[in-house]
Amino acid sequence: TCAEISIVMCYFQLCAEDYHWWWRAFLTSGSSAGYMFAYSAFYFYTKLEITKLTSCLLYFGYMFIAALVFFVLTGTIGFYACYWFVWRIFSAIKVD
């Protein structure tokens, strides 16, 4: 789904004649990592009963690393999906 959303947003951006899609494609699909980190904080406060500072730091540190890896992974998938989409669109243009 991150590839689909990234392609749709890239298409809307290209329709508005904004051709700076490279970083926006990466950030659009990578932004789901923010939701992942926010949900981990929600889970921490509602389900876990951790009271020690060291355990809290370890939990949020590892969740930050996991969210960062997820950001890079989904951002890369979205970028390559948009790259393929733009390549297919502009390769279909016949210039006479």
TIROZA-187404 format. One record per atom (N, C-alpha, C): residue number from 1; residue in one letter; atom name; x, y negated, z. Coordinates in Angstrom, 3 decimals. Last residue first. Example, Ala and Ser with C-alpha at 12.3 -4.5 7.8 and 13.67 -1.06 7.14 Angstrom:
residues 2
<r seq="2" type="s" atom="N" px="12.850" py="2.250" pz="7.080"/>
<r seq="2" type="s" atom="CA" px="13.670" py="1.060" pz="7.140"/>
<r seq="2" type="s" atom="C" px="12.900" py="-0.030" pz="7.870"/>
<r seq="1" type="a" atom="N" px="13.190" py="5.690" pz="7.800"/>
<r seq="1" type="a" atom="CA" px="12.300" py="4.500" pz="7.800"/>
<r seq="1" type="a" atom="C" px="13.200" py="3.300" pz="7.800"/>
end
This chain:
residues 96
<r seq="96" type="d" atom="N" px="7.297" py="-13.512" pz="-31.865"/>
<r seq="96" type="d" atom="CA" px="7.469" py="-13.517" pz="-33.336"/>
<r seq="96" type="d" atom="C" px="8.369" py="-14.628" pz="-33.781"/>
<r seq="95" type="v" atom="N" px="7.311" py="-11.434" pz="-29.189"/>
<r seq="95" type="v" atom="CA" px="7.759" py="-12.758" pz="-29.626"/>
<r seq="95" type="v" atom="C" px="8.001" py="-12.678" pz="-31.121"/>
<r seq="94" type="k" atom="N" px="5.140" py="-9.804" pz="-27.161"/>
<r seq="94" type="k" atom="CA" px="5.713" py="-9.764" pz="-28.510"/>
<r seq="94" type="k" atom="C" px="6.043" py="-11.189" pz="-28.942"/>
<r seq="93" type="i" atom="N" px="5.404" py="-8.489" pz="-23.996"/>
<r seq="93" type="i" atom="CA" px="5.178" py="-9.710" pz="-24.770"/>
<r seq="93" type="i" atom="C" px="5.891" py="-9.590" pz="-26.105"/>
<r seq="92" type="a" atom="N" px="6.171" py="-6.363" pz="-22.518"/>
<r seq="92" type="a" atom="CA" px="5.040" py="-6.151" pz="-23.427"/>
<r seq="92" type="a" atom="C" px="4.751" py="-7.383" pz="-24.281"/>
<r seq="91" type="s" atom="N" px="8.067" py="-7.254" pz="-20.802"/>
<r seq="91" type="s" atom="CA" px="8.542" py="-6.423" pz="-21.918"/>
<r seq="91" type="s" atom="C" px="7.431" py="-6.152" pz="-22.921"/>
<r seq="90" type="f" atom="N" px="6.586" py="-8.574" pz="-18.906"/>
<r seq="90" type="f" atom="CA" px="7.330" py="-9.375" pz="-19.849"/>
<r seq="90" type="f" atom="C" px="7.955" py="-8.550" pz="-20.981"/>
<r seq="89" type="i" atom="N" px="5.408" py="-6.339" pz="-17.562"/>
<r seq="89" type="i" atom="CA" px="4.584" py="-7.409" pz="-18.145"/>
<r seq="89" type="i" atom="C" px="5.363" py="-8.153" pz="-19.220"/>
<r seq="88" type="r" atom="N" px="7.601" py="-4.821" pz="-16.721"/>
<r seq="88" type="r" atom="CA" px="6.616" py="-4.234" pz="-17.631"/>
<r seq="88" type="r" atom="C" px="5.760" py="-5.308" pz="-18.297"/>
<r seq="87" type="w" atom="N" px="8.862" py="-6.660" pz="-15.010"/>
<r seq="87" type="w" atom="CA" px="9.589" py="-6.134" pz="-16.168"/>
<r seq="87" type="w" atom="C" px="8.621" py="-5.549" pz="-17.191"/>
<r seq="86" type="v" atom="N" px="6.892" py="-6.957" pz="-13.072"/>
<r seq="86" type="v" atom="CA" px="7.267" py="-8.115" pz="-13.899"/>
<r seq="86" type="v" atom="C" px="8.017" py="-7.659" pz="-15.145"/>
<r seq="85" type="f" atom="N" px="6.895" py="-4.286" pz="-12.050"/>
<r seq="85" type="f" atom="CA" px="5.689" py="-4.902" pz="-12.589"/>
<r seq="85" type="f" atom="C" px="6.020" py="-6.063" pz="-13.512"/>
<r seq="84" type="w" atom="N" px="9.526" py="-3.964" pz="-11.097"/>
<r seq="84" type="w" atom="CA" px="9.026" py="-3.083" pz="-12.147"/>
<r seq="84" type="w" atom="C" px="7.810" py="-3.697" pz="-12.834"/>
<r seq="83" type="y" atom="N" px="9.450" py="-5.968" pz="-9.142"/>
<r seq="83" type="y" atom="CA" px="10.443" py="-6.025" pz="-10.213"/>
<r seq="83" type="y" atom="C" px="10.001" py="-5.163" pz="-11.393"/>
<r seq="82" type="c" atom="N" px="7.472" py="-5.023" pz="-7.452"/>
<r seq="82" type="c" atom="CA" px="7.256" py="-6.269" pz="-8.194"/>
<r seq="82" type="c" atom="C" px="8.229" py="-6.406" pz="-9.349"/>
<r seq="81" type="a" atom="N" px="8.806" py="-2.729" pz="-6.527"/>
<r seq="81" type="a" atom="CA" px="7.517" py="-2.594" pz="-7.201"/>
<r seq="81" type="a" atom="C" px="7.212" py="-3.851" pz="-8.025"/>
<r seq="80" type="y" atom="N" px="11.027" py="-3.872" pz="-5.297"/>
<r seq="80" type="y" atom="CA" px="11.222" py="-3.041" pz="-6.486"/>
<r seq="80" type="y" atom="C" px="9.923" py="-2.796" pz="-7.237"/>
<r seq="79" type="f" atom="N" px="9.692" py="-5.253" pz="-3.192"/>
<r seq="79" type="f" atom="CA" px="10.505" py="-5.967" pz="-4.174"/>
<r seq="79" type="f" atom="C" px="10.681" py="-5.143" pz="-5.442"/>
<r seq="78" type="g" atom="N" px="8.435" py="-3.185" pz="-1.764"/>
<r seq="78" type="g" atom="CA" px="7.646" py="-4.237" pz="-2.402"/>
<r seq="78" type="g" atom="C" px="8.424" py="-4.983" pz="-3.459"/>
<r seq="77" type="i" atom="N" px="10.709" py="-1.771" pz="-0.882"/>
<r seq="77" type="i" atom="CA" px="9.702" py="-1.113" pz="-1.710"/>
<r seq="77" type="i" atom="C" px="8.864" py="-2.144" pz="-2.451"/>
<r seq="76" type="t" atom="N" px="11.928" py="-3.761" pz="0.671"/>
<r seq="76" type="t" atom="CA" px="12.615" py="-3.223" pz="-0.504"/>
<r seq="76" type="t" atom="C" px="11.638" py="-2.522" pz="-1.434"/>
<r seq="75" type="g" atom="N" px="9.996" py="-4.086" pz="2.669"/>
<r seq="75" type="g" atom="CA" px="10.369" py="-5.205" pz="1.808"/>
<r seq="75" type="g" atom="C" px="11.067" py="-4.745" pz="0.550"/>
<r seq="74" type="t" atom="N" px="10.025" py="-1.596" pz="3.888"/>
<r seq="74" type="t" atom="CA" px="8.830" py="-1.998" pz="3.143"/>
<r seq="74" type="t" atom="C" px="9.108" py="-3.198" pz="2.245"/>
<r seq="73" type="l" atom="N" px="12.749" py="-1.685" pz="4.907"/>
<r seq="73" type="l" atom="CA" px="12.240" py="-0.598" pz="4.086"/>
<r seq="73" type="l" atom="C" px="11.035" py="-1.030" pz="3.251"/>
<r seq="72" type="v" atom="N" px="12.888" py="-4.024" pz="6.437"/>
<r seq="72" type="v" atom="CA" px="13.794" py="-3.845" pz="5.303"/>
<r seq="72" type="v" atom="C" px="13.268" py="-2.767" pz="4.355"/>
<r seq="71" type="f" atom="N" px="10.857" py="-3.472" pz="8.323"/>
<r seq="71" type="f" atom="CA" px="10.813" py="-4.674" pz="7.500"/>
<r seq="71" type="f" atom="C" px="11.681" py="-4.516" pz="6.248"/>
<r seq="70" type="f" atom="N" px="11.835" py="-1.155" pz="9.535"/>
<r seq="70" type="f" atom="CA" px="10.571" py="-1.086" pz="8.798"/>
<r seq="70" type="f" atom="C" px="10.428" py="-2.287" pz="7.870"/>
<r seq="69" type="v" atom="N" px="14.069" py="-2.268" pz="10.783"/>
<r seq="69" type="v" atom="CA" px="14.258" py="-1.222" pz="9.771"/>
<r seq="69" type="v" atom="C" px="13.004" py="-1.094" pz="8.910"/>
<r seq="68" type="l" atom="N" px="12.689" py="-3.999" pz="12.532"/>
<r seq="68" type="l" atom="CA" px="13.630" py="-4.534" pz="11.550"/>
<r seq="68" type="l" atom="C" px="13.894" py="-3.531" pz="10.428"/>
<r seq="67" type="a" atom="N" px="11.271" py="-2.201" pz="14.087"/>
<r seq="67" type="a" atom="CA" px="10.532" py="-3.152" pz="13.265"/>
<r seq="67" type="a" atom="C" px="11.440" py="-3.757" pz="12.192"/>
<r seq="66" type="a" atom="N" px="13.424" py="-0.892" pz="15.335"/>
<r seq="66" type="a" atom="CA" px="12.501" py="-0.127" pz="14.497"/>
<r seq="66" type="a" atom="C" px="11.709" py="-1.054" pz="13.578"/>
<r seq="65" type="i" atom="N" px="14.498" py="-3.062" pz="16.762"/>
<r seq="65" type="i" atom="CA" px="15.310" py="-2.391" pz="15.740"/>
<r seq="65" type="i" atom="C" px="14.422" py="-1.595" pz="14.789"/>
<r seq="64" type="f" atom="N" px="12.325" py="-3.585" pz="18.441"/>
<r seq="64" type="f" atom="CA" px="12.794" py="-4.617" pz="17.520"/>
<r seq="64" type="f" atom="C" px="13.628" py="-3.999" pz="16.408"/>
<r seq="63" type="m" atom="N" px="12.230" py="-1.214" pz="19.843"/>
<r seq="63" type="m" atom="CA" px="11.097" py="-1.544" pz="18.978"/>
<r seq="63" type="m" atom="C" px="11.460" py="-2.660" pz="18.008"/>
<r seq="62" type="y" atom="N" px="14.638" py="-1.399" pz="21.256"/>
<r seq="62" type="y" atom="CA" px="14.459" py="-0.343" pz="20.259"/>
<r seq="62" type="y" atom="C" px="13.278" py="-0.614" pz="19.341"/>
<r seq="61" type="g" atom="N" px="14.004" py="-3.682" pz="22.814"/>
<r seq="61" type="g" atom="CA" px="15.173" py="-3.652" pz="21.936"/>
<r seq="61" type="g" atom="C" px="15.042" py="-2.599" pz="20.842"/>
<r seq="60" type="f" atom="N" px="11.778" py="-2.888" pz="24.265"/>
<r seq="60" type="f" atom="CA" px="11.631" py="-3.955" pz="23.273"/>
<r seq="60" type="f" atom="C" px="12.833" py="-4.046" pz="22.340"/>
<r seq="59" type="y" atom="N" px="13.008" py="-0.774" pz="25.766"/>
<r seq="59" type="y" atom="CA" px="11.812" py="-0.565" pz="24.947"/>
<r seq="59" type="y" atom="C" px="11.711" py="-1.630" pz="23.867"/>
<r seq="58" type="l" atom="N" px="15.162" py="-2.082" pz="27.084"/>
<r seq="58" type="l" atom="CA" px="15.399" py="-0.961" pz="26.177"/>
<r seq="58" type="l" atom="C" px="14.220" py="-0.743" pz="25.240"/>
<r seq="57" type="l" atom="N" px="13.745" py="-3.952" pz="28.609"/>
<r seq="57" type="l" atom="CA" px="14.700" py="-4.399" pz="27.596"/>
<r seq="57" type="l" atom="C" px="15.014" py="-3.297" pz="26.597"/>
<r seq="56" type="c" atom="N" px="12.290" py="-2.206" pz="30.250"/>
<r seq="56" type="c" atom="CA" px="11.599" py="-3.153" pz="29.363"/>
<r seq="56" type="c" atom="C" px="12.515" py="-3.620" pz="28.248"/>
<r seq="55" type="s" atom="N" px="14.353" py="-0.948" pz="31.622"/>
<r seq="55" type="s" atom="CA" px="13.468" py="-0.151" pz="30.770"/>
<r seq="55" type="s" atom="C" px="12.703" py="-1.034" pz="29.789"/>
<r seq="54" type="t" atom="N" px="15.374" py="-3.156" pz="33.020"/>
<r seq="54" type="t" atom="CA" px="16.221" py="-2.426" pz="32.071"/>
<r seq="54" type="t" atom="C" px="15.380" py="-1.595" pz="31.112"/>
<r seq="53" type="l" atom="N" px="13.249" py="-3.902" pz="34.692"/>
<r seq="53" type="l" atom="CA" px="13.706" py="-4.803" pz="33.645"/>
<r seq="53" type="l" atom="C" px="14.532" py="-4.071" pz="32.589"/>
<r seq="52" type="k" atom="N" px="10.561" py="-1.698" pz="35.517"/>
<r seq="52" type="k" atom="CA" px="11.969" py="-2.094" pz="35.644"/>
<r seq="52" type="k" atom="C" px="12.409" py="-2.921" pz="34.437"/>
<r seq="51" type="t" atom="N" px="8.018" py="-0.878" pz="34.883"/>
<r seq="51" type="t" atom="CA" px="8.174" py="-2.048" pz="35.743"/>
<r seq="51" type="t" atom="C" px="9.617" py="-2.537" pz="35.822"/>
<r seq="50" type="i" atom="N" px="5.684" py="0.537" pz="32.779"/>
<r seq="50" type="i" atom="CA" px="7.115" py="0.325" pz="32.994"/>
<r seq="50" type="i" atom="C" px="7.278" py="-0.961" pz="33.788"/>
<r seq="49" type="e" atom="N" px="3.370" py="1.957" pz="31.842"/>
<r seq="49" type="e" atom="CA" px="3.497" py="1.419" pz="33.194"/>
<r seq="49" type="e" atom="C" px="4.976" py="1.306" pz="33.551"/>
<r seq="48" type="l" atom="N" px="1.562" py="1.525" pz="28.797"/>
<r seq="48" type="l" atom="CA" px="2.754" py="1.925" pz="29.530"/>
<r seq="48" type="l" atom="C" px="2.780" py="1.274" pz="30.908"/>
<r seq="47" type="k" atom="N" px="-0.841" py="0.343" pz="27.831"/>
<r seq="47" type="k" atom="CA" px="-0.743" py="1.782" pz="28.088"/>
<r seq="47" type="k" atom="C" px="0.449" py="2.187" pz="28.949"/>
<r seq="46" type="t" atom="N" px="-0.701" py="-2.513" pz="27.665"/>
<r seq="46" type="t" atom="CA" px="-1.961" py="-1.847" pz="27.966"/>
<r seq="46" type="t" atom="C" px="-1.797" py="-0.388" pz="28.389"/>
<r seq="45" type="y" atom="N" px="1.885" py="-3.422" pz="27.138"/>
<r seq="45" type="y" atom="CA" px="1.138" py="-4.053" pz="28.229"/>
<r seq="45" type="y" atom="C" px="-0.144" py="-3.310" pz="28.588"/>
<r seq="44" type="f" atom="N" px="2.678" py="-1.761" pz="25.008"/>
<r seq="44" type="f" atom="CA" px="3.484" py="-1.849" pz="26.232"/>
<r seq="44" type="f" atom="C" px="2.651" py="-2.376" pz="27.401"/>
<r seq="43" type="y" atom="N" px="0.793" py="-2.303" pz="23.079"/>
<r seq="43" type="y" atom="CA" px="0.853" py="-0.959" pz="23.648"/>
<r seq="43" type="y" atom="C" px="1.628" py="-0.963" pz="24.965"/>
<r seq="42" type="f" atom="N" px="1.547" py="-4.927" pz="22.481"/>
<r seq="42" type="f" atom="CA" px="0.208" py="-4.647" pz="22.993"/>
<r seq="42" type="f" atom="C" px="0.170" py="-3.286" pz="23.684"/>
<r seq="41" type="a" atom="N" px="4.088" py="-4.423" pz="21.444"/>
<r seq="41" type="a" atom="CA" px="3.955" py="-5.243" pz="22.656"/>
<r seq="41" type="a" atom="C" px="2.582" py="-5.023" pz="23.300"/>
<r seq="40" type="s" atom="N" px="3.385" py="-2.932" pz="19.216"/>
<r seq="40" type="s" atom="CA" px="4.213" py="-2.293" pz="20.246"/>
<r seq="40" type="s" atom="C" px="4.168" py="-3.097" pz="21.544"/>
<r seq="39" type="y" atom="N" px="1.980" py="-4.835" pz="17.775"/>
<r seq="39" type="y" atom="CA" px="1.250" py="-3.704" pz="18.329"/>
<r seq="39" type="y" atom="C" px="2.071" py="-2.980" pz="19.398"/>
<r seq="38" type="a" atom="N" px="4.108" py="-6.497" pz="17.077"/>
<r seq="38" type="a" atom="CA" px="3.034" py="-7.026" pz="17.918"/>
<r seq="38" type="a" atom="C" px="2.220" py="-5.890" pz="18.536"/>
<r seq="37" type="f" atom="N" px="5.548" py="-4.765" pz="15.428"/>
<r seq="37" type="f" atom="CA" px="6.148" py="-5.228" pz="16.675"/>
<r seq="37" type="f" atom="C" px="5.085" py="-5.782" pz="17.625"/>
<r seq="36" type="m" atom="N" px="3.668" py="-4.457" pz="13.339"/>
<r seq="36" type="m" atom="CA" px="4.165" py="-3.294" pz="14.067"/>
<r seq="36" type="m" atom="C" px="4.764" py="-3.705" pz="15.418"/>
<r seq="35" type="y" atom="N" px="3.399" py="-7.045" pz="12.416"/>
<r seq="35" type="y" atom="CA" px="2.243" py="-6.374" pz="13.014"/>
<r seq="35" type="y" atom="C" px="2.694" py="-5.179" pz="13.839"/>
<r seq="34" type="g" atom="N" px="5.974" py="-7.317" pz="11.411"/>
<r seq="34" type="g" atom="CA" px="5.516" py="-8.203" pz="12.479"/>
<r seq="34" type="g" atom="C" px="4.305" py="-7.629" pz="13.193"/>
<r seq="33" type="a" atom="N" px="5.945" py="-5.516" pz="9.337"/>
<r seq="33" type="a" atom="CA" px="6.774" py="-5.207" pz="10.501"/>
<r seq="33" type="a" atom="C" px="6.420" py="-6.116" pz="11.682"/>
<r seq="32" type="s" atom="N" px="4.580" py="-6.680" pz="7.319"/>
<r seq="32" type="s" atom="CA" px="3.845" py="-5.703" pz="8.125"/>
<r seq="32" type="s" atom="C" px="4.655" py="-5.270" pz="9.347"/>
<r seq="31" type="s" atom="N" px="6.313" py="-8.172" pz="5.833"/>
<r seq="31" type="s" atom="CA" px="5.668" py="-8.825" pz="6.969"/>
<r seq="31" type="s" atom="C" px="4.833" py="-7.869" pz="7.808"/>
<r seq="30" type="g" atom="N" px="7.220" py="-6.912" pz="3.591"/>
<r seq="30" type="g" atom="CA" px="7.968" py="-6.719" pz="4.828"/>
<r seq="30" type="g" atom="C" px="7.298" py="-7.306" pz="6.049"/>
<r seq="29" type="s" atom="N" px="5.596" py="-7.811" pz="1.572"/>
<r seq="29" type="s" atom="CA" px="5.421" py="-6.438" pz="2.033"/>
<r seq="29" type="s" atom="C" px="6.178" py="-6.170" pz="3.334"/>
<r seq="28" type="t" atom="N" px="6.464" py="-10.517" pz="1.549"/>
<r seq="28" type="t" atom="CA" px="5.050" py="-10.149" pz="1.597"/>
<r seq="28" type="t" atom="C" px="4.860" py="-8.744" pz="2.128"/>
<r seq="27" type="l" atom="N" px="9.237" py="-10.554" pz="1.296"/>
<r seq="27" type="l" atom="CA" px="8.637" py="-10.982" pz="2.559"/>
<r seq="27" type="l" atom="C" px="7.170" py="-10.585" pz="2.675"/>
<r seq="26" type="f" atom="N" px="9.602" py="-9.657" pz="-1.358"/>
<r seq="26" type="f" atom="CA" px="10.235" py="-8.958" pz="-0.238"/>
<r seq="26" type="f" atom="C" px="9.537" py="-9.286" pz="1.070"/>
<r seq="25" type="a" atom="N" px="8.183" py="-11.566" pz="-2.776"/>
<r seq="25" type="a" atom="CA" px="7.808" py="-10.156" pz="-2.897"/>
<r seq="25" type="a" atom="C" px="8.382" py="-9.350" pz="-1.740"/>
<r seq="24" type="r" atom="N" px="9.605" py="-13.848" pz="-2.118"/>
<r seq="24" type="r" atom="CA" px="8.228" py="-13.732" pz="-1.654"/>
<r seq="24" type="r" atom="C" px="7.734" py="-12.297" pz="-1.758"/>
<r seq="23" type="w" atom="N" px="12.014" py="-13.516" pz="-3.412"/>
<r seq="23" type="w" atom="CA" px="11.988" py="-13.412" pz="-1.955"/>
<r seq="23" type="w" atom="C" px="10.574" py="-13.254" pz="-1.436"/>
<r seq="22" type="w" atom="N" px="10.968" py="-13.575" pz="-6.192"/>
<r seq="22" type="w" atom="CA" px="11.912" py="-12.598" pz="-5.665"/>
<r seq="22" type="w" atom="C" px="11.803" py="-12.425" pz="-4.155"/>
<r seq="21" type="w" atom="N" px="9.428" py="-15.472" pz="-7.449"/>
<r seq="21" type="w" atom="CA" px="8.742" py="-14.364" pz="-6.792"/>
<r seq="21" type="w" atom="C" px="9.681" py="-13.438" pz="-6.043"/>
<r seq="20" type="h" atom="N" px="9.177" py="-18.058" pz="-8.834"/>
<r seq="20" type="h" atom="CA" px="10.129" py="-17.748" pz="-7.768"/>
<r seq="20" type="h" atom="C" px="9.540" py="-16.643" pz="-6.897"/>
<r seq="19" type="y" atom="N" px="7.385" py="-18.992" pz="-10.674"/>
<r seq="19" type="y" atom="CA" px="8.204" py="-17.851" pz="-11.048"/>
<r seq="19" type="y" atom="C" px="9.289" py="-17.527" pz="-10.021"/>
<r seq="18" type="d" atom="N" px="4.287" py="-19.985" pz="-10.877"/>
<r seq="18" type="d" atom="CA" px="5.368" py="-20.071" pz="-9.907"/>
<r seq="18" type="d" atom="C" px="6.220" py="-18.824" pz="-10.092"/>
<r seq="17" type="e" atom="N" px="1.906" py="-19.995" pz="-12.309"/>
<r seq="17" type="e" atom="CA" px="3.145" py="-20.432" pz="-12.954"/>
<r seq="17" type="e" atom="C" px="4.245" py="-20.745" pz="-11.952"/>
<r seq="16" type="a" atom="N" px="-0.183" py="-18.672" pz="-11.275"/>
<r seq="16" type="a" atom="CA" px="-0.073" py="-20.086" pz="-10.894"/>
<r seq="16" type="a" atom="C" px="1.205" py="-20.712" pz="-11.437"/>
<r seq="15" type="c" atom="N" px="0.400" py="-16.127" pz="-12.098"/>
<r seq="15" type="c" atom="CA" px="-0.727" py="-16.819" pz="-12.734"/>
<r seq="15" type="c" atom="C" px="-0.713" py="-18.310" pz="-12.419"/>
<r seq="14" type="l" atom="N" px="2.425" py="-15.493" pz="-10.309"/>
<r seq="14" type="l" atom="CA" px="2.782" py="-15.699" pz="-11.713"/>
<r seq="14" type="l" atom="C" px="1.657" py="-16.389" pz="-12.472"/>
<r seq="13" type="q" atom="N" px="0.863" py="-15.225" pz="-7.999"/>
<r seq="13" type="q" atom="CA" px="1.920" py="-16.234" pz="-8.045"/>
<r seq="13" type="q" atom="C" px="2.327" py="-16.523" pz="-9.486"/>
<r seq="12" type="f" atom="N" px="-0.725" py="-13.065" pz="-8.642"/>
<r seq="12" type="f" atom="CA" px="-1.342" py="-14.369" pz="-8.357"/>
<r seq="12" type="f" atom="C" px="-0.323" py="-15.492" pz="-8.446"/>
<r seq="11" type="y" atom="N" px="1.342" py="-11.147" pz="-8.863"/>
<r seq="11" type="y" atom="CA" px="0.503" py="-11.482" pz="-10.020"/>
<r seq="11" type="y" atom="C" px="-0.172" py="-12.830" pz="-9.828"/>
<r seq="10" type="c" atom="N" px="2.262" py="-11.048" pz="-6.249"/>
<r seq="10" type="c" atom="CA" px="3.174" py="-11.486" pz="-7.311"/>
<r seq="10" type="c" atom="C" px="2.388" py="-11.898" pz="-8.548"/>
<r seq="9" type="m" atom="N" px="0.028" py="-9.972" pz="-5.007"/>
<r seq="9" type="m" atom="CA" px="0.467" py="-11.323" pz="-4.649"/>
<r seq="9" type="m" atom="C" px="1.424" py="-11.897" pz="-5.692"/>
<r seq="8" type="v" atom="N" px="0.016" py="-7.463" pz="-6.294"/>
<r seq="8" type="v" atom="CA" px="-1.126" py="-8.375" pz="-6.416"/>
<r seq="8" type="v" atom="C" px="-0.720" py="-9.805" pz="-6.084"/>
<r seq="7" type="i" atom="N" px="2.485" py="-6.413" pz="-5.447"/>
<r seq="7" type="i" atom="CA" px="2.221" py="-6.624" pz="-6.879"/>
<r seq="7" type="i" atom="C" px="1.068" py="-7.596" pz="-7.076"/>
<r seq="6" type="s" atom="N" px="2.088" py="-6.277" pz="-2.682"/>
<r seq="6" type="s" atom="CA" px="3.163" py="-7.104" pz="-3.210"/>
<r seq="6" type="s" atom="C" px="2.951" py="-7.401" pz="-4.700"/>
<r seq="5" type="i" atom="N" px="0.027" py="-4.439" pz="-2.534"/>
<r seq="5" type="i" atom="CA" px="-0.187" py="-5.809" pz="-2.047"/>
<r seq="5" type="i" atom="C" px="0.865" py="-6.746" pz="-2.622"/>
<r seq="4" type="e" atom="N" px="1.360" py="-2.180" pz="-3.587"/>
<r seq="4" type="e" atom="CA" px="0.159" py="-2.727" pz="-4.215"/>
<r seq="4" type="e" atom="C" px="-0.082" py="-4.169" pz="-3.808"/>
<r seq="3" type="a" atom="N" px="3.444" py="-1.754" pz="-1.778"/>
<r seq="3" type="a" atom="CA" px="3.760" py="-2.039" pz="-3.174"/>
<r seq="3" type="a" atom="C" px="2.557" py="-2.673" pz="-3.871"/>
<r seq="2" type="c" atom="N" px="2.062" py="-1.170" pz="0.523"/>
<r seq="2" type="c" atom="CA" px="2.904" py="-2.373" pz="0.522"/>
<r seq="2" type="c" atom="C" px="3.288" py="-2.739" pz="-0.908"/>
<r seq="1" type="t" atom="N" px="0.809" py="1.196" pz="0.000"/>
<r seq="1" type="t" atom="CA" px="0.000" py="0.000" pz="0.000"/>
<r seq="1" type="t" atom="C" px="0.855" py="-1.263" pz="0.000"/>
end
